[in-house]
Amino acid sequence: MIANCTPESAQPGGTFSAGLRSSGFAEWNRFAAVNDEFIPLHMGDEAGRVAGYPGAIAMGRLQWSWAHNLLRAWLGTDGRIASVSMQFRRPLLRDAMFDIRAHIDVVRLVDTGDQILDLTIGLENESGEILAPGTATLHVFTPGGSVAGSPQRAQL
Amino acid sequence: MPLLTEAMRAAVGSLIDWRVSYPVDESDIRRWALAVYYPSAPPAVFTDRASAEASGVEFVAPEEFNPFAWAVAECMRATASRRGDPDALECMLGLPPLAFTTQLNGGTSAQYGENIRVGEVIRAESRLTSYSERDGRVGRMLFSVTTATWTNQRGELVRTERATSIRY
């Protein structure tokens, strides 16, 4: 992960990203196995071509998980994911390089002393074209700030 | 030629289905994490319950975890055999099939509430939120938005999720 800020130092304009990588059937089949998603479009190039693409495409739900992975990795022990939204506008093809990036747009302080961060997120190809734009809201716990009953998430 | 019919418009707001998961197992969480982090190793908090809890960390599922994959304990109707079927939505709503050949995930939006923990039973209730249609590069496309509300066995809100499906 590449980041120019931490949850504690988050300010508008802060960014973090997962780093360039690719994916293919090894990743997609594993996800199909746990999400019951053995859909031909994700399993073979011919079905992808029938659907109008150059070949098989990655599952939107797997891209969704990768975005959550990035948010969890950045939050570490300091917060939780409150919401995520993504649109899968362009296909992610097999072996294509991609990255997932997050940009902090707004930092809000709430009554508990915690911070709420509104982010723009996106899965983009190595040319910087956004294939899956989105948004996320993160709840960052401030030491001594969270009140009793505040939801606690997994701590990484 | 328009895809939307009066019957489809009238179905907006209708209950599509409900499902109740089997109790979430520690292995379900571990396998999910192994799959979504591959080829990296998942964080130990999703794979090693004992060490996570020994260090004061609660062992919970990743936020986006799906407890309904493959089989459910109870459901409003048997839909498992229609997984991936582009006409499944209309079938479940009692509408005539539209004979689509392709179904894509157009987008997902989720708000998270309570964590999903080992042993919990999750119920999801899905409703049709909207239908719309537009022209795309492959012809006329139908957009359907569904909203699912997930609760745990205590009735606490776990997730509210809107999913957009694109079919042509």
Interface residues (C-beta under 8 A of the other chain):
Chain A: A26 E27 R30 F31 A33 V34 N35 D36 E37 F38 I39 P40 L41 V50 A51 G52 M59 G60 R61 L62 W64 S65 W66 H68 N69 R72 A73 R80 I81 A82 S83 V84 S85 M86 Q87 F88 P151 Q152 R153 A154 Q155 L156
Chain B: R31 W32 L34 A35 V36 Y37 Y38 P39 P43 V45 F46 G56 V57 E58 F59 V60 P62 E63 E64 N66 A69 W70 R83 G84 T101 T102 L104 N105 G106 G107 T108 S109 A110 Q111 Y112 G113 E114 N115 R137 V138 T164
